[in-house]
Amino acid sequence: MRMDDEQESRNVDDRRASTGRSGGGMDMRTMMMLWPIVKPLLKSKFGMLIIGAGVAAYFMGYNPLSLIGMGTPSSRPVNKVEDENRKVFISKVLKSTEDVWTGILPKYGIRYTKPTMVLYRGYTKSGCGAAQSQMGPFYCPADKKVYLDLGFFDELANRHNAPGDFAQAYVLAHEIGHHIQDLEGTLDKVQRAKQSWGGNSKKANALQVRVELQADCYAGAWANHAQKKFKILEPGDIEEALNAASSIGDDTLQKQAGQRVRPDGFTHGSSAQRVKWFKRGFVSGDLRQCDTFR
């Protein structure tokens, strides 16, 4: 992906240096999960030493949960040079989305307002509640911000086998797609519909899938216009995006977790659906072709 000559966005709230632990304490859910592990350790001096070492590591800024497989991408040591390079790169991608959508959306009767991208490590606060690494990147309509722990890209490459700079760009473009849905009023309509259904999770999940697939389509449309405007694509870039879309499809994730595929539990769409809608946006470049609600 050719981004060397592109500018960085100014709409970046970089909190990486001030975040890392969950606000100075563990939530109740985490404590309940840890209790079966901690309880037997309290019965011996060696166990107490282990607990003491874990507490000391926590207050020194390390995540002791990583030792038992409960860590997050941000619990691994940070390569500061690589992390800074990622920050520069993803800030340039954000600028590209700003330039594309500021020019394109008025044609659809929408004025584009630029969202802020929040970069953090481990934990931070958002207008939608706690932002934690294990949640993955997300868009918060309450404060119009995208939240991203750059460590997620390690997980994307290593756990989901979806490496590459354009795979990373696709992730951000998808979240910006949610911002466009917010500007259109789509997210508000979806939220009202979910509330009217009460506890019907199947209907709510099915509607959320449509939201996510449309964001994939919008990401494809961005790639279409960014290529026309900036000539950013290199051979293999689109394949990286399609591989990422396929790797984080709900059916693929359910299989990786050792579960049977349950479409009624989908919240983002199957691998095939995610690939289909990204390609549709990329080929057409037309938001009218991204209506997943028909």
KEKELO-132048 format. One record per atom (N, C-alpha, C): atom name; x, y, z. Coordinates in steps of 0.1 Angstrom, whole numbers, padded with zeros to 4 digits. Layout:
BEGIN
> atome;X;Y;Z
> CA;X;Y;Z
...
This chain:
BEGIN
> atome;X;Y;Z
> N;0009;-0012;0000
> CA;0000;0000;0000
> C;0009;0012;0000
> N;0007;0021;-0010
> CA;0016;0033;-0011
> C;0010;0044;-0003
> N;0017;0047;0008
> CA;0012;0058;0017
> C;0024;0067;0021
> N;0035;0065;0015
> CA;0047;0073;0019
> C;0045;0088;0018
> N;0039;0092;0007
> CA;0037;0106;0004
> C;0025;0112;0009
> N;0017;0104;0016
> CA;0004;0109;0022
> C;0006;0116;0035
> N;-0003;0125;0039
> CA;-0003;0132;0052
> C;-0010;0124;0062
> N;-0006;0127;0075
> CA;-0013;0121;0086
> C;-0025;0130;0090
> N;-0036;0123;0095
> CA;-0047;0131;0100
> C;-0044;0138;0113
> N;-0050;0149;0115
> CA;-0048;0156;0128
> C;-0059;0152;0138
> N;-0068;0143;0134
> CA;-0079;0139;0143
> C;-0076;0126;0150
> N;-0064;0126;0156
> CA;-0059;0114;0164
> C;-0057;0118;0178
> N;-0063;0111;0187
> CA;-0062;0112;0201
> C;-0053;0101;0206
> N;-0040;0103;0208
> CA;-0031;0093;0211
> C;-0029;0091;0226
> N;-0035;0081;0231
> CA;-0035;0078;0246
> C;-0026;0067;0250
> N;-0018;0062;0240
> CA;-0010;0050;0243
> C;-0001;0051;0255
> N;0004;0063;0258
> CA;0014;0065;0269
> C;0007;0066;0282
> N;-0006;0068;0282
> CA;-0014;0070;0295
> C;-0024;0059;0298
> N;-0024;0048;0290
> CA;-0033;0037;0292
> C;-0025;0024;0293
> N;-0032;0014;0297
> CA;-0025;0001;0298
> C;-0033;-0008;0307
> N;-0037;-0003;0319
> CA;-0045;-0012;0328
> C;-0059;-0006;0329
> N;-0068;-0015;0333
> CA;-0082;-0011;0334
> C;-0085;-0001;0345
> N;-0081;0011;0343
> CA;-0084;0022;0352
> C;-0079;0020;0366
> N;-0069;0012;0368
> CA;-0063;0010;0381
> C;-0069;-0001;0389
> N;-0078;-0009;0383
> CA;-0084;-0020;0390
> C;-0091;-0030;0381
> N;-0093;-0042;0386
> CA;-0100;-0052;0378
> C;-0115;-0051;0381
> N;-0123;-0054;0370
> CA;-0137;-0054;0372
> C;-0142;-0067;0379
> N;-0154;-0067;0384
> CA;-0160;-0078;0391
> C;-0160;-0091;0384
> N;-0163;-0090;0371
> CA;-0163;-0102;0362
> C;-0149;-0109;0362
> N;-0139;-0101;0360
> CA;-0125;-0106;0360
> C;-0122;-0113;0373
> N;-0126;-0106;0384
> CA;-0123;-0111;0398
> C;-0130;-0125;0400
> N;-0142;-0126;0395
> CA;-0150;-0138;0397
> C;-0143;-0150;0389
> N;-0138;-0146;0377
> CA;-0131;-0156;0369
> C;-0118;-0161;0375
> N;-0111;-0152;0382
> CA;-0098;-0155;0388
> C;-0100;-0162;0401
> N;-0111;-0161;0408
> CA;-0112;-0167;0421
> C;-0109;-0182;0422
> N;-0114;-0190;0413
> CA;-0111;-0205;0413
> C;-0096;-0207;0412
> N;-0089;-0198;0406
> CA;-0074;-0200;0405
> C;-0067;-0195;0417
> N;-0072;-0184;0423
> CA;-0065;-0178;0434
> C;-0068;-0186;0447
> N;-0080;-0191;0449
> CA;-0084;-0197;0461
> C;-0074;-0208;0466
> N;-0071;-0218;0457
> CA;-0061;-0228;0462
> C;-0047;-0223;0465
> N;-0043;-0212;0458
> CA;-0030;-0206;0461
> C;-0029;-0200;0475
> N;-0040;-0196;0481
> CA;-0040;-0190;0494
> C;-0037;-0200;0505
> N;-0037;-0213;0502
> CA;-0035;-0223;0512
> C;-0020;-0227;0514
> N;-0011;-0221;0506
> CA;0003;-0224;0508
> C;0012;-0212;0507
> N;0024;-0213;0513
> CA;0033;-0201;0512
> C;0038;-0199;0497
> N;0040;-0210;0490
> CA;0044;-0209;0476
> C;0033;-0202;0468
> N;0020;-0206;0471
> CA;0009;-0200;0464
> C;0008;-0185;0467
> N;0011;-0181;0479
> CA;0010;-0167;0483
> C;0021;-0159;0476
> N;0033;-0166;0474
> CA;0044;-0159;0467
> C;0040;-0157;0452
> N;0033;-0166;0446
> CA;0028;-0165;0432
> C;0018;-0153;0431
> N;0009;-0152;0441
> CA;-0001;-0141;0441
> C;0007;-0128;0443
> N;0016;-0128;0452
> CA;0024;-0115;0454
> C;0031;-0111;0442
> N;0037;-0120;0435
> CA;0044;-0117;0422
> C;0035;-0112;0412
> N;0023;-0118;0411
> CA;0013;-0113;0402
> C;0008;-0099;0405
> N;0006;-0096;0418
> CA;0002;-0083;0422
> C;0013;-0072;0419
> N;0025;-0076;0422
> CA;0036;-0067;0419
> C;0037;-0064;0404
> N;0036;-0075;0396
> CA;0037;-0073;0381
> C;0026;-0064;0376
> N;0014;-0065;0382
> CA;0002;-0057;0378
> C;0005;-0042;0380
> N;0010;-0039;0392
> CA;0013;-0025;0395
> C;0025;-0019;0388
> N;0033;-0028;0383
> CA;0045;-0024;0375
> C;0041;-0021;0360
> N;0028;-0025;0357
> CA;0023;-0022;0343
> C;0022;-0034;0334
> N;0025;-0046;0340
> CA;0025;-0059;0332
> C;0011;-0066;0335
> N;0007;-0074;0326
> CA;-0006;-0081;0328
> C;-0003;-0095;0331
> N;-0004;-0099;0344
> CA;-0001;-0113;0348
> C;-0011;-0123;0342
> N;-0023;-0118;0337
> CA;-0032;-0128;0331
> C;-0027;-0134;0319
> N;-0017;-0128;0312
> CA;-0012;-0133;0300
> C;-0005;-0147;0303
> N;0000;-0149;0315
> CA;0006;-0161;0319
> C;-0003;-0173;0319
> N;-0016;-0170;0320
> CA;-0026;-0181;0320
> C;-0035;-0180;0308
> N;-0031;-0174;0298
> CA;-0038;-0173;0285
> C;-0050;-0163;0285
> N;-0051;-0154;0295
> CA;-0062;-0145;0296
> C;-0057;-0131;0292
> N;-0045;-0130;0287
> CA;-0040;-0116;0283
> C;-0046;-0112;0270
> N;-0043;-0099;0267
> CA;-0047;-0093;0255
> C;-0036;-0090;0246
> N;-0038;-0085;0234
> CA;-0026;-0082;0225
> C;-0017;-0071;0232
> N;-0023;-0062;0240
> CA;-0015;-0052;0246
> C;-0007;-0057;0258
> N;-0009;-0070;0263
> CA;-0002;-0075;0274
> C;0012;-0079;0269
> N;0015;-0080;0256
> CA;0028;-0084;0252
> C;0037;-0072;0251
> N;0050;-0074;0252
> CA;0059;-0063;0251
> C;0057;-0055;0239
> N;0058;-0042;0240
> CA;0055;-0033;0228
> C;0069;-0029;0222
> N;0070;-0032;0209
> CA;0081;-0027;0201
> C;0078;-0013;0197
> N;0085;-0003;0204
> CA;0081;0011;0203
> C;0083;0016;0188
> N;0093;0012;0182
> CA;0095;0016;0168
> C;0084;0011;0159
> N;0081;-0002;0160
> CA;0070;-0007;0152
> C;0057;-0001;0155
> N;0055;0002;0168
> CA;0042;0007;0172
> C;0041;0022;0167
> N;0051;0029;0167
> CA;0051;0043;0161
> C;0049;0043;0146
> N;0055;0033;0139
> CA;0053;0032;0125
> C;0038;0029;0122
> N;0032;0021;0130
> CA;0018;0017;0128
> C;0010;0029;0130
> N;0013;0037;0141
> CA;0006;0049;0143
> C;0006;0059;0132
> N;0018;0061;0126
> CA;0019;0070;0114
> C;0011;0064;0103
> N;0012;0051;0100
> CA;0005;0045;0089
> C;-0010;0046;0090
> N;-0015;0043;0102
> CA;-0030;0043;0103
> C;-0035;0057;0104
> N;-0027;0066;0108
> CA;-0031;0080;0108
> C;-0032;0085;0093
> N;-0023;0080;0085
> CA;-0024;0084;0070
> C;-0036;0077;0064
> N;-0040;0065;0068
> CA;-0052;0059;0063
> C;-0064;0067;0067
> N;-0064;0072;0080
> CA;-0075;0080;0085
> C;-0077;0092;0076
> N;-0065;0099;0073
> CA;-0066;0111;0065
> C;-0071;0108;0051
> N;-0068;0096;0046
> CA;-0073;0092;0033
> C;-0089;0090;0033
> N;-0094;0085;0044
> CA;-0108;0083;0045
> C;-0115;0097;0046
> N;-0108;0106;0053
> CA;-0114;0120;0055
> C;-0115;0127;0041
> N;-0104;0125;0033
> CA;-0104;0132;0020
> C;-0114;0126;0010
> N;-0115;0112;0011
> CA;-0125;0106;0002
> C;-0139;0109;0006
> N;-0143;0108;0018
> CA;-0157;0109;0022
> C;-0161;0124;0023
> N;-0152;0133;0025
> CA;-0155;0147;0024
> C;-0159;0151;0010
> N;-0153;0145;0000
> CA;-0156;0148;-0013
> C;-0168;0140;-0019
> N;-0170;0128;-0014
> CA;-0180;0119;-0020
> C;-0194;0121;-0013
> N;-0195;0122;0000
> CA;-0208;0121;0007
> C;-0217;0132;0003
> N;-0213;0144;0000
> CA;-0222;0155;-0004
> C;-0230;0151;-0016
> N;-0225;0142;-0025
> CA;-0232;0137;-0036
> C;-0245;0129;-0032
> N;-0244;0124;-0020
> CA;-0255;0116;-0014
> C;-0264;0124;-0005
> N;-0261;0137;-0004
> CA;-0269;0146;0005
> C;-0264;0146;0019
> N;-0252;0142;0021
> CA;-0247;0141;0035
> C;-0234;0149;0037
> N;-0233;0157;0047
> CA;-0221;0165;0050
> C;-0212;0157;0059
> N;-0200;0154;0055
> CA;-0191;0146;0062
> C;-0185;0154;0074
> N;-0186;0149;0086
> CA;-0179;0154;0097
> C;-0168;0144;0101
> N;-0156;0149;0104
> CA;-0145;0139;0106
> C;-0145;0134;0120
> N;-0145;0121;0122
> CA;-0144;0115;0135
> C;-0130;0115;0140
> N;-0129;0113;0153
> CA;-0115;0112;0160
> C;-0112;0097;0161
> N;-0099;0094;0159
> CA;-0094;0080;0161
> C;-0086;0081;0174
> N;-0091;0072;0184
> CA;-0084;0071;0197
> C;-0075;0059;0197
> N;-0062;0061;0199
> CA;-0052;0050;0200
> C;-0049;0048;0214
> N;-0050;0036;0219
> CA;-0047;0033;0233
> C;-0041;0019;0235
> N;-0037;0016;0247
> CA;-0031;0003;0250
> C;-0039;-0003;0261
> N;-0045;-0014;0259
> CA;-0051;-0022;0270
> C;-0065;-0017;0274
> N;-0066;-0005;0279
> CA;-0078;0000;0284
> C;-0079;0015;0283
> N;-0091;0021;0280
> CA;-0093;0035;0281
> C;-0108;0037;0282
> N;-0113;0049;0284
> CA;-0127;0052;0285
> C;-0132;0058;0272
> N;-0144;0054;0269
> CA;-0151;0059;0257
> C;-0165;0064;0261
> N;-0171;0071;0252
> CA;-0185;0076;0254
> C;-0195;0064;0255
> N;-0190;0052;0251
> CA;-0199;0040;0251
> C;-0195;0031;0262
> N;-0187;0036;0272
> CA;-0182;0027;0283
> C;-0167;0024;0281
> N;-0163;0013;0288
> CA;-0149;0009;0288
> C;-0145;0004;0274
> N;-0133;0008;0270
> CA;-0127;0003;0258
> C;-0116;-0006;0262
> N;-0116;-0018;0258
> CA;-0106;-0028;0262
> C;-0101;-0035;0250
> N;-0088;-0039;0250
> CA;-0082;-0046;0238
> C;-0090;-0058;0233
> N;-0095;-0066;0243
> CA;-0102;-0078;0238
> C;-0115;-0076;0231
> N;-0119;-0063;0232
> CA;-0132;-0060;0224
> C;-0129;-0058;0209
> N;-0116;-0055;0206
> CA;-0113;-0052;0192
> C;-0116;-0038;0189
> N;-0113;-0033;0177
> CA;-0116;-0019;0173
> C;-0131;-0017;0172
> N;-0136;-0005;0176
> CA;-0150;-0002;0175
> C;-0152;0013;0173
> N;-0164;0016;0168
> CA;-0169;0030;0167
> C;-0179;0032;0177
> N;-0178;0044;0184
> CA;-0187;0048;0194
> C;-0195;0060;0189
> N;-0208;0058;0186
> CA;-0216;0069;0181
> C;-0219;0080;0192
> N;-0217;0077;0204
> CA;-0220;0087;0215
> C;-0210;0098;0215
> N;-0197;0095;0211
> CA;-0187;0105;0211
> C;-0181;0107;0197
> N;-0186;0099;0187
> CA;-0181;0100;0173
> C;-0166;0097;0172
> N;-0162;0086;0179
> CA;-0148;0083;0179
> C;-0146;0068;0175
> N;-0135;0065;0169
> CA;-0131;0051;0166
> C;-0120;0048;0177
> N;-0121;0036;0183
> CA;-0112;0032;0193
> C;-0104;0020;0188
> N;-0091;0022;0189
> CA;-0082;0012;0183
> C;-0069;0010;0192
> N;-0067;-0003;0196
> CA;-0055;-0007;0202
> C;-0047;-0013;0191
> N;-0035;-0007;0188
> CA;-0027;-0011;0177
> C;-0022;-0026;0178
> N;-0023;-0031;0190
> CA;-0019;-0045;0192
> C;-0029;-0054;0185
> N;-0041;-0049;0182
> CA;-0050;-0058;0175
> C;-0045;-0063;0161
> N;-0036;-0055;0155
> CA;-0030;-0059;0143
> C;-0021;-0071;0144
> N;-0015;-0073;0156
> CA;-0007;-0085;0158
> C;-0017;-0097;0159
> N;-0028;-0095;0165
> CA;-0038;-0106;0166
> C;-0043;-0109;0152
> N;-0046;-0099;0144
> CA;-0051;-0101;0131
> C;-0041;-0109;0122
> N;-0029;-0106;0124
> CA;-0018;-0113;0116
> C;-0016;-0127;0121
> N;-0014;-0128;0135
> CA;-0010;-0141;0140
> C;-0021;-0151;0144
> N;-0031;-0146;0149
> CA;-0042;-0154;0153
> C;-0052;-0157;0142
> N;-0054;-0147;0133
> CA;-0064;-0148;0122
> C;-0057;-0150;0109
> N;-0044;-0150;0109
> CA;-0036;-0153;0096
> C;-0040;-0143;0086
> N;-0041;-0130;0090
> CA;-0045;-0119;0080
> C;-0035;-0108;0081
> N;-0023;-0110;0077
> CA;-0013;-0099;0078
> C;-0014;-0089;0067
> N;-0006;-0079;0067
> CA;-0006;-0069;0056
> C;-0011;-0055;0060
> N;-0005;-0045;0053
> CA;-0009;-0031;0057
> C;-0023;-0028;0052
> N;-0027;-0034;0040
> CA;-0041;-0031;0036
> C;-0051;-0038;0044
> N;-0047;-0049;0050
> CA;-0057;-0056;0059
> C;-0059;-0047;0071
> N;-0049;-0040;0076
> CA;-0050;-0030;0087
> C;-0059;-0018;0082
> N;-0057;-0014;0070
> CA;-0064;-0002;0065
> C;-0079;-0006;0063
> N;-0082;-0019;0060
> CA;-0096;-0023;0059
> C;-0103;-0023;0072
> N;-0096;-0026;0083
> CA;-0102;-0026;0096
> C;-0106;-0012;0100
> N;-0097;-0002;0097
> CA;-0101;0012;0100
> C;-0112;0017;0091
> N;-0111;0013;0078
> CA;-0122;0018;0069
> C;-0135;0012;0072
> N;-0136;0000;0078
> CA;-0148;-0006;0083
> C;-0154;0002;0094
> N;-0146;0006;0103
> CA;-0151;0014;0115
> C;-0155;0028;0110
> N;-0148;0034;0101
> CA;-0153;0046;0095
> C;-0166;0045;0088
> N;-0168;0033;0082
> CA;-0181;0029;0076
> C;-0192;0031;0086
> N;-0190;0027;0099
> CA;-0200;0029;0109
> C;-0202;0044;0112
> N;-0192;0052;0111
> CA;-0194;0066;0113
> C;-0203;0072;0102
> N;-0201;0067;0090
> CA;-0210;0071;0079
> C;-0225;0067;0082
> N;-0226;0055;0087
> CA;-0240;0050;0091
> C;-0246;0059;0102
> N;-0237;0064;0110
> CA;-0242;0073;0121
> C;-0247;0086;0115
> N;-0239;0091;0105
> CA;-0243;0104;0099
> C;-0256;0102;0091
> N;-0258;0090;0085
> CA;-0270;0087;0078
> C;-0282;0086;0086
> N;-0280;0083;0099
> CA;-0291;0080;0108
> C;-0294;0065;0109
> N;-0286;0057;0103
> CA;-0288;0042;0103
> C;-0286;0036;0116
> N;-0276;0040;0123
> CA;-0273;0034;0136
> C;-0284;0037;0146
> N;-0289;0049;0146
> CA;-0300;0053;0155
> C;-0313;0045;0152
> N;-0316;0043;0139
> CA;-0328;0035;0136
> C;-0326;0020;0140
> N;-0314;0015;0138
> CA;-0312;0001;0142
> C;-0313;0000;0157
> N;-0308;0009;0165
> CA;-0308;0009;0179
> C;-0323;0009;0184
> N;-0331;0018;0178
> CA;-0345;0019;0182
> C;-0352;0006;0179
> N;-0349;0000;0168
> CA;-0355;-0013;0164
> C;-0352;-0024;0174
> N;-0339;-0025;0178
> CA;-0335;-0035;0188
> C;-0342;-0033;0201
> N;-0343;-0020;0205
> CA;-0350;-0018;0218
> C;-0365;-0022;0217
> N;-0371;-0020;0206
> CA;-0385;-0023;0204
> C;-0388;-0038;0205
> N;-0377;-0046;0202
> CA;-0378;-0061;0202
> C;-0376;-0067;0216
> N;-0372;-0059;0225
> CA;-0369;-0064;0238
> C;-0357;-0073;0238
> N;-0359;-0085;0243
> CA;-0349;-0095;0244
> C;-0347;-0105;0233
> N;-0353;-0101;0221
> CA;-0352;-0110;0210
> C;-0338;-0109;0204
> N;-0329;-0118;0208
> CA;-0315;-0117;0204
> C;-0313;-0121;0190
> N;-0321;-0131;0185
> CA;-0320;-0135;0171
> C;-0323;-0124;0161
> N;-0334;-0117;0163
> CA;-0337;-0106;0154
> C;-0327;-0095;0155
> N;-0322;-0092;0168
> CA;-0312;-0082;0170
> C;-0299;-0085;0163
> N;-0295;-0098;0164
> CA;-0282;-0103;0157
> C;-0284;-0101;0142
> N;-0295;-0106;0137
> CA;-0297;-0105;0122
> C;-0296;-0091;0117
> N;-0302;-0081;0125
> CA;-0301;-0068;0121
> C;-0287;-0062;0122
> N;-0280;-0066;0132
> CA;-0266;-0062;0134
> C;-0257;-0067;0123
> N;-0260;-0079;0118
> CA;-0252;-0084;0107
> C;-0253;-0075;0095
> N;-0265;-0070;0092
> CA;-0267;-0061;0081
> C;-0259;-0048;0083
> N;-0259;-0043;0095
> CA;-0251;-0031;0098
> C;-0236;-0034;0095
> N;-0231;-0045;0099
> CA;-0217;-0048;0097
> C;-0213;-0050;0083
> N;-0222;-0057;0075
> CA;-0219;-0059;0061
> C;-0220;-0046;0053
> N;-0228;-0037;0057
> CA;-0229;-0024;0050
> C;-0216;-0017;0053
> N;-0210;-0018;0065
> CA;-0198;-0011;0068
> C;-0186;-0017;0060
> N;-0187;-0030;0058
> CA;-0177;-0037;0049
> C;-0178;-0031;0035
> N;-0190;-0030;0030
> CA;-0193;-0024;0017
> C;-0187;-0010;0016
> N;-0190;-0002;0026
> CA;-0185;0012;0026
> C;-0169;0012;0026
> N;-0163;0002;0033
> CA;-0149;0001;0033
> C;-0144;-0002;0019
> N;-0151;-0010;0012
> CA;-0147;-0013;-0002
> C;-0149;-0001;-0011
> N;-0160;0007;-0009
> CA;-0162;0019;-0017
> C;-0151;0029;-0014
> N;-0146;0030;-0001
> CA;-0135;0039;0002
> C;-0123;0035;-0006
> N;-0120;0022;-0007
> CA;-0108;0017;-0014
> C;-0109;0021;-0029
> N;-0121;0020;-0034
> CA;-0123;0023;-0048
> C;-0119;0038;-0051
> N;-0124;0047;-0043
> CA;-0122;0061;-0045
> C;-0108;0065;-0041
> N;-0102;0059;-0031
> CA;-0089;0062;-0026
> C;-0079;0058;-0037
> N;-0081;0047;-0044
> CA;-0073;0043;-0055
> C;-0074;0053;-0067
> N;-0086;0058;-0070
> CA;-0087;0067;-0081
> C;-0081;0081;-0077
> N;-0081;0085;-0064
> CA;-0077;0098;-0060
> C;-0062;0098;-0057
> N;-0057;0087;-0051
> CA;-0043;0087;-0046
> C;-0034;0076;-0052
> N;-0040;0067;-0059
> CA;-0032;0056;-0065
> C;-0024;0048;-0053
> N;-0031;0044;-0043
> CA;-0025;0038;-0031
> C;-0023;0023;-0032
> N;-0030;0017;-0042
> CA;-0030;0002;-0041
> C;-0018;-0004;-0048
> N;-0013;-0015;-0042
> CA;-0002;-0023;-0048
> C;-0007;-0037;-0051
> N;0000;-0045;-0059
> CA;-0005;-0058;-0061
> C;-0006;-0066;-0048
> N;-0018;-0073;-0046
> CA;-0020;-0081;-0034
> C;-0028;-0073;-0024
> N;-0030;-0060;-0025
> CA;-0036;-0053;-0014
> C;-0051;-0057;-0012
> N;-0058;-0058;-0023
> CA;-0072;-0062;-0022
> C;-0074;-0076;-0017
> N;-0064;-0084;-0021
> CA;-0065;-0098;-0016
> C;-0062;-0098;-0001
> N;-0054;-0089;0004
> CA;-0052;-0088;0019
> C;-0065;-0084;0026
> N;-0072;-0075;0020
> CA;-0085;-0070;0026
> C;-0095;-0082;0026
> N;-0096;-0089;0015
> CA;-0105;-0100;0013
> C;-0102;-0111;0023
> N;-0089;-0114;0025
> CA;-0084;-0124;0034
> C;-0088;-0120;0048
> N;-0086;-0107;0052
> CA;-0090;-0102;0065
> C;-0105;-0104;0067
> N;-0113;-0099;0057
> CA;-0127;-0100;0059
> C;-0132;-0115;0061
> N;-0125;-0124;0053
> CA;-0129;-0138;0054
> C;-0124;-0144;0068
> N;-0113;-0140;0073
> CA;-0107;-0145;0085
> C;-0115;-0142;0097
> N;-0122;-0131;0097
> CA;-0130;-0126;0109
> C;-0145;-0128;0106
> N;-0149;-0136;0097
> CA;-0163;-0139;0095
> C;-0168;-0147;0107
> N;-0180;-0146;0111
> CA;-0186;-0153;0123
> C;-0184;-0168;0122
> N;-0187;-0174;0110
> CA;-0186;-0188;0109
> C;-0172;-0193;0111
> N;-0162;-0186;0106
> CA;-0148;-0189;0108
> C;-0144;-0188;0122
> N;-0148;-0178;0129
> CA;-0145;-0176;0143
> C;-0152;-0187;0152
> N;-0164;-0191;0149
> CA;-0171;-0201;0156
> C;-0163;-0215;0155
> N;-0159;-0217;0143
> CA;-0151;-0230;0140
> C;-0138;-0230;0148
> N;-0131;-0218;0148
> CA;-0119;-0217;0155
> C;-0120;-0219;0170
> N;-0132;-0215;0175
> CA;-0135;-0217;0189
> C;-0140;-0231;0193
> N;-0140;-0240;0183
> CA;-0145;-0254;0185
> C;-0160;-0255;0186
> N;-0167;-0245;0181
> CA;-0181;-0245;0181
> C;-0187;-0249;0168
> N;-0199;-0254;0168
> CA;-0206;-0256;0155
> C;-0211;-0242;0150
> N;-0212;-0241;0137
> CA;-0217;-0229;0131
> C;-0231;-0226;0133
> N;-0234;-0215;0140
> CA;-0248;-0211;0143
> C;-0251;-0198;0137
> N;-0258;-0197;0125
> CA;-0261;-0185;0119
> C;-0269;-0175;0128
> N;-0277;-0181;0137
> CA;-0285;-0172;0145
> C;-0277;-0165;0156
> N;-0264;-0169;0157
> CA;-0255;-0163;0166
> C;-0245;-0153;0159
> N;-0247;-0152;0146
> CA;-0238;-0142;0139
> C;-0241;-0128;0143
> N;-0231;-0120;0144
> CA;-0233;-0105;0146
> C;-0225;-0097;0135
> N;-0217;-0103;0127
> CA;-0209;-0096;0117
> C;-0211;-0102;0103
> N;-0216;-0114;0102
> CA;-0218;-0120;0089
> C;-0208;-0131;0087
> N;-0211;-0140;0078
> CA;-0202;-0151;0075
> C;-0190;-0146;0067
> N;-0180;-0154;0065
> CA;-0168;-0150;0058
> C;-0172;-0147;0043
> N;-0180;-0155;0037
> CA;-0185;-0153;0024
> C;-0192;-0140;0022
> N;-0201;-0137;0032
> CA;-0209;-0125;0031
> C;-0200;-0113;0032
> N;-0190;-0113;0041
> CA;-0181;-0101;0043
> C;-0173;-0099;0031
> N;-0168;-0109;0025
> CA;-0160;-0108;0012
> C;-0169;-0102;0001
> N;-0181;-0108;0000
> CA;-0191;-0103;-0010
> C;-0193;-0088;-0010
> N;-0196;-0083;0003
> CA;-0200;-0070;0004
> C;-0188;-0060;0003
> N;-0176;-0064;0007
> CA;-0165;-0056;0005
> C;-0162;-0054;-0010
> N;-0163;-0066;-0017
> CA;-0160;-0066;-0032
> C;-0171;-0057;-0039
> N;-0183;-0058;-0034
> CA;-0194;-0050;-0041
> C;-0191;-0035;-0039
> N;-0187;-0031;-0028
> CA;-0183;-0017;-0026
> C;-0171;-0013;-0034
> N;-0161;-0022;-0035
> CA;-0149;-0018;-0042
> C;-0151;-0017;-0057
> N;-0159;-0027;-0062
> CA;-0162;-0027;-0077
> C;-0170;-0015;-0081
> N;-0180;-0012;-0073
> CA;-0190;-0001;-0077
> C;-0186;0013;-0073
> N;-0180;0014;-0061
> CA;-0177;0027;-0055
> C;-0189;0035;-0052
> N;-0201;0029;-0052
> CA;-0214;0035;-0051
> C;-0221;0031;-0038
> N;-0223;0040;-0029
> CA;-0230;0037;-0016
> C;-0244;0032;-0018
> N;-0250;0035;-0029
> CA;-0263;0030;-0032
> C;-0263;0015;-0034
> N;-0252;0009;-0038
> CA;-0250;-0005;-0040
> C;-0248;-0012;-0027
> N;-0247;-0005;-0016
> CA;-0244;-0011;-0003
> C;-0256;-0012;0007
> N;-0268;-0012;0001
> CA;-0280;-0013;0009
> C;-0282;-0028;0013
> N;-0277;-0031;0025
> CA;-0279;-0045;0030
> C;-0292;-0047;0037
> N;-0300;-0037;0038
> CA;-0313;-0037;0045
> C;-0325;-0041;0036
> N;-0323;-0042;0023
> CA;-0333;-0045;0014
> C;-0337;-0059;0014
